[in-house]
Structures are given as C-alpha cells and as structure tokens.
C-alpha cells in the first residue's frame, strides 16, 4: 500500500513503524472474514482493512474525525486478523499508533472522557478495585440489570498459599483486577506449582501490567506501570528466578511485548528484553512438568475450553491448555468457531456493551453446544464477562486442576 505521511505524522515517535505496517498491507480482505466486529456490523470500516484505511487517511492528513475514532474504538484488539493475514501485517501495533495519535486531536464527549479517566484511575489499583467492588456488591440488588450483571459475586475459592520453600523459584504477575475479583486463581497456581517443586516468590511492588491504561489511550501511564514491574522484578531475576508466570493471558500478551515497547528506551531496553524472555503463560510452565503424578483418580467434570484471543492469537498458544487438560483426564467438548472473540477484550465490555453482549451470547452458544458441566478459560476477564450471562459456570482452568490434586504431599 502506497503511503505519504503528513509532516506532523512523520514527527510521531513510531512514524517509521506505522509506514512500514501500512505498506505491508495488500488490502486482500482475508482479515474481515475472521473479524468479530465486521461479522457483527457488516461494515467495512468495522473490519481491519477499513480501519487500516482510516488510519492511513488520518496519518496522511486527509481525515481527523469522530467517525475515525468511533471505528477504532470498536476494535476488540483480538488480533484474529493477524492470525489470518497472509502478509503478516502487525495490525495491533498500527492500531496502537493510530489511537495514540488520534486521541489528542478528537474531543470525546464528557461522558466518554469521564469513563476513560475512571477506568485508568481505578482498574490498575487493586485497592481501589476492591473498594469499588465492595460498594457495588452492597447495592447490587438495586442496580439495573445491565449494571447488575457486571458485578461478580464474591469469589468463594481457596486463597491459601504455600510458604516459599523450594530452590526453584518463579515470579508471578499478581495483576490489578484479578486479586480483587478472583484471588483464588493465583492461589491455586501457587499450590499446583508448589506440588511440583516450584515456589512463587511474592513481589508486593509489582502490579498492573499496564495493558488497560495503554489500550485506553493513556499510553504513558501504561508504560510507567510496566516500568514499575520491571524494576520490582529485576532483583529476583538477577537472583535466578526461572520465569515470570502469568495466569491471565491478556496480561501475559502485554508483558511479552515489553521488549518492543521499550526497544528505544536506553534505560529499560535490555531489562525489558529479559523480562519478556522470562514471561511465560502458566500453560508454558506446566506442560513440561510431570503434573500427572500429582493428580487424583476422581471423576472429572466434562469441560468446554474457551481459548482467549490473547492466548491463541497474541501468544500463539492455541491448543496448549486443551492438550494439558486432556492429558490430565478431562474430557473436552468441541467448540465451533473457537477463534472468535467473546467480547470481553479488557475494558471493551464496559465501553462497548452492546457489541460485547452479542459476542458473549454467541460464544456461550458455541461453548455450550457440547453440553459441558463447566466452561474453563485462561483469562479471568473473559470468564467474568461470560459469567455475567448467568449461564454455564466459567472457571479458570488452573482451579479445576488444583481441585483434582491428590492429598499426597510433594
């Protein structure tokens, strides 16, 4: 695709990257066939090819409008199009560049600005999320149905963690929303790893990965949160931590991109490269360990596995959790159109609730088609979004594994 960036666009920090991505697109349209918003809306501008044209026009100085922002906002950032693209277009990077450049040039409504400020100030802070959840749960019966379904019930799972006792140690991204909404997930992870001779070293200073702020237009805030994590983890990395484990695939996808986000930052480039190198989704750690030796012989529930977009399209780990669960004796039902997004997409279910709701219901229809007892996922946010429909229970897969560990100690 031929491009002629405007003078102001050429001054952007990532202008050369944007131009290279634009030129790699051959506008074949294969991406539209797997784009959830294009399939939902049937509008060229709600597909990757159309959005690429909008970004091109904007960076060439031809269009700066609310319409452009509207269609970029509607993108889920699911990266399904990247899996499909025969030319290897790095669409998500172009989208980040376009959104960042457009944000200061188009005035949002007061309501939209307030929503985004609230999300970027609350979600990255576990204490604030916990306080807000407490209030929301207290008044939940009084809320309209649309809001009521967004408020999850209190997690009643086991939050006990083993003491650090093994020589082999990993770090674990605790996250921001997950400790408040579903603390049992990371606790279950610590117990399973402990049974396999690996301890999780707690790092209190680490927190939000930075993804939510970054993708809501507050990119510098997101990068600062990433720097905080790098600084917090670095002493343990120097002391031999073997991995940084993520139990949320969305966070994992972003941490693995630290290497690209900081490649031009002389103070953080090398450490970011090392952090991304050590970042592992939980399945990447467990699939190489003799987990079968720790499992009980009890009957397993029948599962359908929801493979989050950030696991299959961003991290390219589709099928890996399913393989581990099958290996451990769980029966998995087939899931039609498993490549399509559930509509959660970080904060998307809050900023685009109508589209997110339709995608959620279609995903649940697909997941429930094999009549599972439980739906398993690898991303808490996706699980919470799917659970908001009040249909088949959705749980993180590591909780199911933890519940089927034998009582025998390691």
Secondary structure, DSSP 8 states (H G I E B T S, - for coil): ------HHHHTSTTHHHHHHHHHH-----GGGGG-HHHHHH--GGGSHHHHHHHHHHHHTTS---HHHHHHHHT-----HHHHH-TT---HHHHHHHHHHHHHTTS---HHHHHHHHHHHHHTT-HHHHHHHHHHHHHSGGGS-HHHHTTS-----S---------SEEEEE---SSHHHH-THHHHHHHHHHHHTTEEE---TT----SHHHHHTT-HHHHHHHHHHHHHHHHHHHHTT---EEESSHHHHHHHTTHHHHTTT-TTTHHHHHHHHHHEEEHHHHHTTS-GGGGB--S----EEEE--HIIIIIS--TTHHHHHHHHTT--B---TTTTS--S-TTTHHHHSHHHHHHHHHHHHHHHHTT--SEEEES-HHHHHHHHTT-SS-EEEHHHHHHHTB-SS--
